[in-house]
Amino acid sequence: MPVGKAGTIFAANSSLALWKDSALAKLFGNKAPAPIPWPALCTWWARDALGMSVIFVAPPIAAKYVHENHDIPLARAQVYTQIALPLMIQPIVGPLHLMGYVLYNQADAGFAKQMEIMRKEVLSTICMRWMRVFPPFSIGTVVNKSLRGQCKEALS
């Protein structure tokens, strides 16, 4: 059932994220509100699919690999991978995040102009995303897992 649970969570989260990004694009865009183009929605969806896969699915897999191949205790490997992987994926998903907004705000601009904007803004976008994901998905997940473990132990 983990696949069904993950699929349900992904569908709900992605739908809300696409709605939020669409609303923010219209609210803070540099043009009158307009329908969001499909390519923008697709880049945001790809961002969410990659990001959530790495943030929620990859840490236990990577922790097991690190534990088995680098002689690091499993609990420590789990903490390391949960802190590192959400940060490591941001240089990949950050440009997708930004591209959605560029495709909305600069829909009529040529590819060269869109890439010029991307080059100018991508580093700050990645840095912003690092700051945004570190508290909840790196530290918060580690703390949450620890607290849940302590609660389960106390109740048993």
Backbone as a chain_set.jsonl record, in Angstrom:
{"seq": "MPVGKAGTIFAANSSLALWKDSALAKLFGNKAPAPIPWPALCTWWARDALGMSVIFVAPPIAAKYVHENHDIPLARAQVYTQIALPLMIQPIVGPLHLMGYVLYNQADAGFAKQMEIMRKEVLSTICMRWMRVFPPFSIGTVVNKSLRGQCKEALS", "coords": {"N": [[0.787, -1.207, 0.0], [2.157, 1.225, 0.207], [2.701, 2.519, -2.257], [0.199, 3.367, -3.192], [-0.491, 5.11, -1.132], [1.601, 6.997, -1.346], [1.065, 7.901, -3.945], [-1.448, 9.095, -3.621], [-0.834, 11.146, -1.815], [0.998, 12.56, -3.397], [-0.683, 13.367, -5.525], [-2.55, 15.042, -4.22], [-0.829, 16.981, -3.052], [0.56, 17.98, -5.3], [-1.552, 19.019, -6.837], [-2.446, 21.093, -5.166], [-0.076, 22.593, -5.064], [0.257, 23.341, -7.756], [-2.036, 24.911, -8.078], [-1.42, 26.925, -6.201], [0.986, 27.997, -7.315], [-0.036, 28.912, -9.761], [-1.825, 30.858, -8.865], [-0.043, 32.618, -7.56], [1.565, 33.385, -9.719], [-0.252, 34.841, -11.236], [-0.974, 36.816, -9.39], [1.432, 38.142, -8.714], [2.633, 38.553, -11.124], [4.048, 40.147, -14.075], [2.175, 41.122, -15.782], [-1.241, 41.5, -16.936], [-3.556, 39.343, -15.282], [-3.75, 36.1, -16.677], [-4.637, 33.043, -18.406], [-2.801, 30.173, -17.294], [-0.139, 28.908, -19.133], [0.142, 25.621, -20.579], [2.824, 24.553, -20.789], [4.08, 25.856, -18.609], [2.652, 24.837, -16.404], [3.412, 22.177, -16.697], [6.18, 22.287, -16.18], [6.139, 22.973, -13.493], [4.828, 20.75, -12.466], [6.697, 18.744, -13.082], [8.787, 19.63, -11.461], [7.633, 19.157, -8.921], [7.222, 16.359, -9.025], [9.866, 15.331, -9.294], [11.099, 16.576, -7.068], [9.545, 15.731, -4.794], [9.9, 12.987, -4.995], [12.65, 12.694, -4.482], [12.859, 13.952, -1.965], [11.087, 12.517, -0.275], [11.147, 9.76, -0.926], [13.732, 8.916, -1.673], [15.661, 9.27, 0.559], [15.574, 6.997, 2.548], [16.403, 4.893, 0.884], [18.883, 5.78, -0.079], [20.17, 6.009, 2.39], [20.336, 3.358, 3.242], [22.074, 2.37, 1.261], [24.386, 3.942, 1.783], [24.949, 3.102, 4.39], [25.48, 0.332, 3.986], [27.635, 0.371, 2.185], [29.573, 2.138, 3.049], [30.179, 1.815, 5.663], [28.841, 3.275, 7.693], [26.881, 3.913, 10.508], [23.429, 2.933, 10.366], [21.381, 4.63, 11.434], [22.687, 7.106, 11.558], [23.321, 7.452, 8.864], [20.744, 7.711, 7.864], [19.977, 10.196, 8.938], [21.91, 11.878, 7.741], [21.329, 11.547, 4.976], [18.684, 12.427, 4.873], [18.941, 15.087, 5.534], [20.68, 16.014, 3.538], [19.714, 15.272, 0.876], [17.218, 16.7, 0.198], [18.322, 19.234, -0.143], [20.22, 18.816, -2.121], [18.724, 18.296, -4.428], [17.699, 20.704, -5.211], [19.195, 22.372, -7.095], [18.324, 21.184, -9.424], [15.479, 21.144, -9.417], [14.92, 23.799, -8.888], [15.454, 25.434, -11.241], [13.309, 24.459, -12.801], [11.125, 25.356, -11.342], [11.474, 28.164, -11.583], [11.34, 28.376, -14.387], [8.652, 27.87, -14.97], [7.433, 30.239, -14.086], [8.703, 32.081, -15.756], [7.783, 31.201, -18.243], [5.113, 31.86, -17.96], [5.089, 34.69, -17.427], [6.619, 35.694, -19.537], [5.555, 34.779, -21.938], [5.361, 35.452, -24.652], [7.902, 36.054, -25.329], [10.963, 35.291, -27.0], [12.907, 32.228, -27.136], [15.624, 32.787, -26.553], [15.477, 35.154, -25.046], [13.98, 34.239, -22.86], [15.826, 32.407, -21.805], [17.845, 34.151, -21.103], [16.659, 35.518, -18.974], [16.36, 33.335, -17.257], [19.091, 32.655, -16.763], [19.864, 34.925, -15.38], [18.274, 34.882, -13.068], [18.351, 32.316, -11.897], [20.221, 31.403, -9.922], [19.547, 32.863, -7.587], [16.99, 31.87, -7.256], [17.462, 29.156, -6.711], [18.887, 29.425, -4.295], [16.888, 30.596, -2.702], [15.092, 28.468, -2.65], [16.649, 26.565, -1.306], [16.682, 27.712, 1.253], [13.981, 27.575, 1.79], [13.346, 24.785, 1.787], [15.044, 23.607, 3.661], [14.358, 23.937, 6.544], [11.717, 22.512, 6.835], [11.95, 20.024, 5.386], [14.471, 18.916, 5.663], [15.71, 19.317, 8.371], [13.262, 19.346, 9.853], [12.02, 16.898, 9.128], [13.825, 15.034, 10.14], [13.686, 15.614, 12.898], [10.939, 15.163, 13.327], [10.741, 12.397, 12.747], [12.329, 11.364, 14.779], [10.902, 12.21, 17.079], [8.459, 10.852, 16.67], [9.374, 8.23, 16.872], [10.21, 8.201, 19.569], [7.749, 8.629, 20.823], [6.308, 6.311, 20.05], [7.878, 4.411, 21.3], [7.514, 5.125, 23.985], [4.805, 4.581, 24.29], [4.673, 1.863, 24.046]], "CA": [[0.0, 0.0, 0.0], [2.935, 2.469, 0.188], [2.605, 3.191, -3.555], [-1.088, 4.054, -3.2], [-0.403, 6.237, -0.188], [2.479, 8.005, -1.952], [0.358, 8.466, -5.089], [-2.496, 9.982, -3.118], [-0.162, 12.331, -1.263], [1.538, 13.311, -4.528], [-1.789, 13.993, -6.271], [-3.082, 16.159, -3.429], [0.191, 18.018, -2.906], [0.822, 18.592, -6.604], [-2.71, 19.833, -7.212], [-2.399, 22.324, -4.369], [1.099, 23.373, -5.461], [-0.026, 23.946, -9.063], [-2.999, 25.976, -7.816], [-0.685, 28.008, -5.535], [1.88, 28.628, -8.281], [-0.869, 29.64, -10.719], [-2.333, 32.062, -8.189], [1.079, 33.54, -7.342], [1.974, 33.921, -11.027], [-1.231, 35.866, -11.614], [-0.961, 37.883, -8.4], [2.686, 38.888, -8.717], [3.182, 38.604, -12.469], [4.303, 41.476, -14.648], [1.166, 41.366, -16.812], [-2.603, 41.264, -16.463], [-3.791, 37.904, -15.097], [-4.109, 35.359, -17.881], [-4.546, 31.599, -18.163], [-1.443, 29.635, -17.181], [0.134, 28.012, -20.269], [0.442, 24.224, -20.235], [4.249, 24.305, -20.496], [4.392, 26.315, -17.247], [2.109, 23.827, -15.491], [4.233, 20.965, -16.823], [7.464, 22.451, -15.474], [5.868, 22.906, -12.048], [4.528, 19.361, -12.15], [7.976, 18.021, -13.097], [9.464, 20.055, -10.229], [7.035, 18.449, -7.79], [7.474, 14.921, -9.146], [11.271, 15.088, -8.952], [11.379, 17.027, -5.707], [8.938, 14.855, -3.794], [10.554, 11.674, -5.073], [13.941, 12.754, -3.799], [12.691, 14.345, -0.567], [10.357, 11.544, 0.537], [11.404, 8.367, -1.271], [15.154, 8.594, -1.805], [16.51, 9.177, 1.751], [15.784, 5.658, 3.107], [17.151, 4.081, -0.087], [20.273, 6.257, -0.036], [20.725, 5.688, 3.709], [20.694, 1.931, 3.221], [23.275, 2.26, 0.427], [25.506, 4.541, 2.52], [25.226, 2.195, 5.512], [26.051, -0.931, 3.515], [28.846, 0.52, 1.382], [30.547, 3.073, 3.624], [30.359, 1.483, 7.076], [28.279, 4.325, 8.538], [25.685, 3.368, 11.166], [22.211, 3.22, 9.614], [20.684, 5.811, 11.973], [23.44, 8.292, 11.146], [23.14, 7.573, 7.408], [19.391, 8.224, 7.642], [19.998, 11.629, 9.226], [22.706, 12.546, 6.705], [20.638, 11.578, 3.679], [17.474, 13.253, 4.97], [19.354, 16.495, 5.518], [21.374, 16.37, 2.3], [19.017, 15.082, -0.4], [16.346, 17.816, -0.193], [19.146, 20.36, -0.593], [20.924, 18.442, -3.342], [17.826, 18.292, -5.59], [17.267, 22.063, -5.548], [19.74, 22.876, -8.371], [17.586, 20.589, -10.541], [14.08, 21.574, -9.409], [14.863, 25.266, -8.865], [15.232, 25.966, -12.595], [11.95, 24.123, -13.244], [10.263, 26.299, -10.63], [11.633, 29.461, -12.234], [10.906, 28.303, -15.78], [7.198, 28.02, -15.005], [7.103, 31.668, -13.979], [9.182, 32.738, -16.978], [6.851, 30.85, -19.319], [3.873, 32.622, -17.759], [5.303, 36.14, -17.544], [7.282, 36.029, -20.799], [5.03, 33.798, -22.889], [5.587, 35.881, -26.035], [9.34, 36.278, -25.562], [11.646, 34.199, -27.665], [13.684, 31.315, -26.298], [16.853, 33.457, -26.105], [15.096, 36.093, -23.981], [13.616, 33.434, -21.694], [17.057, 31.856, -21.234], [18.546, 35.279, -20.482], [16.011, 35.697, -17.667], [16.715, 32.165, -16.448], [20.487, 32.8, -16.313], [19.936, 36.031, -14.427], [17.499, 34.623, -11.852], [18.35, 30.934, -11.418], [20.973, 31.218, -8.676], [18.751, 33.359, -6.458], [15.87, 30.944, -7.096], [17.981, 27.963, -6.019], [19.179, 29.816, -2.905], [15.601, 30.745, -2.021], [14.539, 27.134, -2.439], [17.427, 25.94, -0.224], [16.19, 28.256, 2.523], [12.612, 27.135, 1.987], [13.22, 23.347, 2.054], [15.884, 23.12, 4.762], [13.663, 23.725, 7.83], [10.716, 21.446, 6.949], [12.239, 18.735, 4.763], [15.749, 18.378, 6.142], [15.692, 19.285, 9.837], [11.932, 18.981, 10.354], [11.766, 15.474, 8.933], [14.673, 14.314, 11.097], [13.108, 15.821, 14.227], [9.647, 14.473, 13.347], [10.979, 10.95, 12.816], [12.836, 11.093, 16.125], [9.791, 12.357, 18.027], [7.528, 9.739, 16.459], [10.007, 7.039, 17.449], [10.149, 8.303, 21.024], [6.347, 8.448, 21.233], [5.987, 4.894, 19.88], [8.606, 3.695, 22.354], [6.878, 5.44, 25.265], [3.485, 3.973, 24.32], [4.733, 0.397, 24.018]], "C": [[0.833, 1.278, 0.0], [2.826, 3.231, -1.136], [1.292, 3.97, -3.648], [-1.091, 5.275, -2.299], [0.445, 7.354, -0.789], [1.787, 8.681, -3.136], [-0.726, 9.447, -4.674], [-1.9, 11.276, -2.58], [0.376, 13.197, -2.396], [0.429, 14.045, -5.278], [-2.337, 15.201, -5.514], [-2.076, 17.303, -3.363], [0.445, 18.729, -4.231], [-0.331, 19.482, -7.049], [-2.698, 21.156, -6.462], [-1.22, 23.207, -4.778], [0.872, 24.056, -6.813], [-1.027, 25.089, -8.913], [-2.29, 27.176, -7.2], [0.219, 28.733, -6.526], [1.106, 29.436, -9.317], [-1.366, 30.947, -10.107], [-1.212, 33.081, -7.975], [1.55, 34.17, -8.655], [1.031, 35.049, -11.444], [-1.166, 37.068, -10.675], [0.274, 38.77, -8.512], [3.33, 38.99, -10.093], [3.352, 40.032, -12.973], [3.341, 41.782, -15.798], [-0.211, 41.142, -16.189], [-2.819, 39.759, -16.302], [-4.319, 37.254, -16.371], [-4.055, 33.87, -17.551], [-3.076, 31.148, -18.135], [-1.204, 28.698, -18.361], [0.514, 26.602, -19.791], [1.923, 23.979, -19.989], [4.66, 24.767, -19.093], [3.889, 25.307, -16.23], [2.947, 22.556, -15.52], [5.579, 21.106, -16.104], [7.244, 22.404, -13.97], [5.542, 21.476, -11.621], [5.816, 18.534, -12.115], [8.789, 18.356, -11.849], [8.945, 19.258, -9.042], [7.324, 16.948, -7.839], [8.913, 14.59, -8.758], [11.555, 15.423, -7.491], [10.814, 16.091, -4.658], [9.54, 13.459, -3.825], [11.853, 11.672, -4.287], [13.765, 13.049, -2.307], [12.077, 13.229, 0.27], [10.726, 10.089, 0.271], [12.898, 8.021, -1.206], [15.932, 8.476, -0.492], [16.65, 7.779, 2.357], [16.602, 4.752, 2.186], [18.625, 4.469, -0.055], [20.927, 5.916, 1.297], [21.158, 4.233, 3.777], [21.976, 1.715, 2.414], [24.511, 2.777, 1.17], [25.923, 3.63, 3.668], [25.968, 0.942, 5.048], [27.398, -0.767, 2.823], [29.908, 1.418, 1.987], [30.699, 2.925, 5.129], [29.952, 2.632, 8.004], [27.043, 3.728, 9.196], [24.404, 3.825, 10.452], [21.504, 4.472, 10.125], [21.386, 7.091, 11.551], [23.279, 8.525, 9.644], [21.756, 8.119, 7.084], [19.33, 9.725, 7.891], [20.74, 12.368, 8.123], [21.936, 12.657, 5.396], [19.385, 12.436, 3.732], [17.819, 14.735, 4.982], [19.885, 16.885, 4.136], [20.508, 16.318, 1.045], [18.026, 16.195, -0.75], [17.128, 19.045, -0.682], [19.802, 20.058, -1.936], [20.035, 18.486, -4.59], [17.469, 19.703, -6.042], [17.919, 22.642, -6.804], [19.067, 22.272, -9.61], [16.155, 21.121, -10.575], [13.926, 23.089, -9.377], [14.67, 25.86, -10.252], [13.845, 25.622, -13.156], [10.931, 25.071, -12.613], [10.277, 27.66, -11.336], [11.095, 29.442, -13.658], [9.397, 28.436, -15.906], [6.779, 29.475, -14.954], [7.559, 32.446, -15.207], [8.224, 32.443, -18.135], [5.523, 31.566, -19.185], [4.094, 34.099, -18.069], [5.888, 36.56, -18.884], [6.837, 35.072, -21.91], [5.338, 34.163, -24.337], [7.058, 36.119, -26.351], [9.926, 35.062, -26.265], [12.457, 33.375, -26.668], [14.929, 32.002, -25.735], [16.559, 34.413, -24.95], [14.719, 35.332, -22.705], [14.866, 32.857, -21.018], [17.897, 32.953, -20.567], [17.978, 35.537, -19.081], [16.377, 34.541, -16.744], [18.134, 32.302, -15.896], [20.612, 33.862, -15.229], [19.332, 35.658, -13.066], [17.698, 33.249, -11.22], [19.103, 30.752, -10.106], [20.174, 31.704, -7.469], [17.546, 32.453, -6.206], [16.316, 29.694, -6.341], [18.273, 28.284, -4.559], [17.894, 29.979, -2.101], [14.999, 29.377, -1.717], [15.331, 26.381, -1.375], [16.901, 26.413, 1.127], [14.774, 27.761, 2.822], [12.531, 25.663, 2.377], [14.009, 22.875, 3.265], [15.11, 22.936, 6.072], [12.648, 22.574, 7.807], [11.168, 20.072, 6.46], [13.586, 18.137, 5.129], [15.664, 18.219, 7.659], [14.345, 18.803, 10.365], [11.64, 17.501, 10.225], [12.587, 14.641, 9.909], [14.075, 14.419, 12.503], [11.785, 15.073, 14.351], [9.825, 12.967, 13.497], [11.456, 10.566, 14.212], [11.713, 11.172, 17.16], [8.774, 11.235, 17.892], [8.08, 8.457, 17.051], [9.951, 7.043, 18.969], [8.724, 8.099, 21.529], [5.929, 6.974, 21.134], [6.632, 4.064, 20.988], [7.936, 3.916, 23.708], [5.52, 4.752, 25.398], [3.534, 2.447, 24.353], [5.32, -0.185, 25.261]], "O": [[0.263, 2.352, -0.193], [2.855, 4.462, -1.138], [1.275, 5.103, -4.129], [-1.618, 6.33, -2.651], [0.057, 8.522, -0.749], [1.904, 9.894, -3.314], [-0.901, 10.496, -5.293], [-2.402, 12.365, -2.857], [0.234, 14.42, -2.37], [0.584, 15.216, -5.626], [-2.561, 16.259, -6.103], [-2.43, 18.459, -3.591], [0.533, 19.956, -4.268], [-0.111, 20.573, -7.576], [-2.915, 22.214, -7.052], [-1.35, 24.43, -4.833], [1.249, 25.213, -6.997], [-0.878, 26.128, -9.556], [-2.518, 28.313, -7.613], [0.218, 29.964, -6.571], [1.538, 30.519, -9.71], [-1.333, 32.0, -10.744], [-1.414, 34.277, -8.186], [1.892, 35.352, -8.693], [1.471, 36.084, -11.944], [-1.289, 38.21, -11.118], [0.181, 39.994, -8.419], [4.46, 39.465, -10.212], [2.862, 40.988, -12.372], [3.643, 42.59, -16.676], [-0.327, 40.658, -15.064], [-2.312, 38.978, -17.107], [-5.204, 37.782, -17.044], [-3.49, 33.48, -16.529], [-2.233, 31.678, -18.859], [-1.992, 27.776, -18.573], [1.127, 26.43, -18.738], [2.262, 23.255, -19.053], [5.503, 24.132, -18.459], [4.608, 24.955, -15.295], [3.166, 21.93, -14.483], [6.06, 20.153, -15.491], [8.072, 21.854, -13.243], [5.936, 21.044, -10.538], [6.003, 17.716, -11.215], [9.405, 17.476, -11.249], [9.73, 18.741, -8.246], [7.635, 16.339, -6.816], [9.148, 13.668, -7.978], [12.177, 14.64, -6.772], [11.521, 15.697, -3.731], [9.673, 12.819, -2.782], [12.119, 10.751, -3.515], [14.451, 12.455, -1.476], [12.497, 13.012, 1.407], [10.623, 9.261, 1.177], [13.269, 6.948, -0.732], [16.821, 7.627, -0.422], [17.776, 7.388, 2.665], [17.4, 3.94, 2.655], [19.505, 3.609, -0.011], [22.108, 5.571, 1.336], [22.222, 3.917, 4.308], [22.859, 0.966, 2.834], [25.554, 2.124, 1.182], [27.114, 3.412, 3.892], [26.965, 0.544, 5.651], [28.225, -1.677, 2.87], [31.035, 1.459, 1.491], [31.27, 3.789, 5.794], [30.641, 2.921, 8.982], [26.231, 3.099, 8.517], [24.314, 4.963, 9.992], [21.068, 5.297, 9.322], [20.72, 8.072, 11.217], [23.12, 9.663, 9.204], [21.598, 8.898, 6.145], [18.692, 10.451, 7.128], [20.252, 13.381, 7.621], [21.893, 13.721, 4.78], [19.049, 13.102, 2.753], [17.046, 15.552, 4.481], [19.573, 17.962, 3.629], [20.564, 17.236, 0.226], [17.988, 16.611, -1.908], [16.648, 19.798, -1.529], [19.925, 20.94, -2.787], [20.538, 18.692, -5.694], [16.979, 19.879, -7.157], [17.24, 23.36, -7.539], [19.224, 22.788, -10.716], [15.664, 21.509, -11.635], [12.894, 23.609, -9.801], [13.803, 26.715, -10.431], [13.271, 26.411, -13.907], [9.996, 25.525, -13.272], [9.228, 28.226, -11.642], [10.457, 30.403, -14.087], [8.91, 29.052, -16.854], [5.883, 29.9, -15.683], [6.875, 33.369, -15.648], [7.896, 33.337, -18.915], [4.871, 31.853, -20.189], [3.374, 34.687, -18.876], [5.664, 37.689, -19.32], [7.649, 34.619, -22.717], [5.554, 33.276, -25.163], [7.421, 36.356, -27.503], [9.426, 33.945, -26.127], [12.661, 33.773, -25.521], [15.255, 31.818, -24.563], [17.319, 34.469, -23.982], [15.095, 35.733, -21.603], [14.946, 32.826, -19.79], [18.58, 32.696, -19.575], [18.727, 35.748, -18.127], [16.672, 34.757, -15.568], [18.361, 32.091, -14.704], [21.377, 33.706, -14.277], [19.84, 36.082, -12.028], [17.248, 33.035, -10.095], [18.645, 29.998, -9.248], [20.131, 31.028, -6.441], [17.127, 32.288, -5.061], [15.622, 29.231, -5.436], [17.94, 27.494, -3.676], [17.819, 29.549, -0.95], [14.455, 29.165, -0.634], [14.74, 25.623, -0.606], [16.699, 25.609, 2.037], [14.419, 27.554, 3.982], [11.714, 25.313, 3.229], [13.678, 21.84, 3.845], [15.196, 21.863, 6.668], [12.706, 21.718, 8.69], [10.807, 19.058, 7.057], [13.805, 16.944, 4.916], [15.557, 17.101, 8.164], [14.3, 17.936, 11.237], [11.063, 16.908, 11.136], [12.095, 13.649, 10.446], [13.972, 13.417, 13.212], [11.535, 14.42, 15.365], [9.13, 12.335, 14.292], [11.028, 9.55, 14.759], [11.592, 10.296, 18.018], [8.28, 10.721, 18.896], [7.344, 7.682, 17.662], [9.677, 6.015, 19.588], [8.521, 7.46, 22.561], [5.271, 6.453, 22.035], [6.023, 3.145, 21.537], [7.81, 2.977, 24.493], [5.124, 4.38, 26.503], [2.528, 1.807, 24.66], [5.432, -1.406, 25.378]]}, "num_chains": 1, "name": "protein.A"}
